[in-house]
Amino acid sequence: MTTDARPLAGKVALVAGGTRGGGRGVAVRVDHGRPDEVRSLVDKIAERAGRLDILVNPVWGGDSLTDWEHPLWEQDLDAGLRLLRQAVVTHVIHGPAPGRGRG
């Protein structure tokens, strides 16, 4: 357990979908479902800060696609696949690029 009152002070973070909060931020419009846009953003962070310490990725956007009223086999396949892309694929896209590793 740390006794540091601000354990994240000085860390470089990418907060997908972040619209407010503490610290100093730079707003960048990015479609997190497009690998080329995410790669460009990570490259900009690397150029500016030299590193990326923290990734916060709450990308979801599936509320309008979620159907709790019908069994899975009665739901629209296209909506289900879109929900998976938004909920899962955007998280995979944010993973480290080949050769970059983690940490």
C-alpha positions, 0 to 999 in steps of 0.5 A: 500500500502506498502512502503517496497522496497522488500516486499517479502524479507525473504519469502519462495517460491516454483516457479514451472518451475522457471529457473532464478530470484533473491534471493537464490534458490535450483533447484529441478527436479519435475514432477508437474503432479505427486502428490507424487513428489510434496508432496516430494518437499513440505516436503523438503521445510518444513524440510529445511525452516519450512514453505512455504509462497508463491506458484507461479505455472505457469505450463502450457505446453499446447501450442502444444495441443491447437487447435485454428483452429477447433471447439471443437467437431472436436478436439482430445479428448485425447489431450483435456484431457491431456491439462486439466490435465496439465493446471488444475490438476497441480494447484490442486496438489499444493494445501495444503495437508489435515490437513495443511490448508492455510497460 
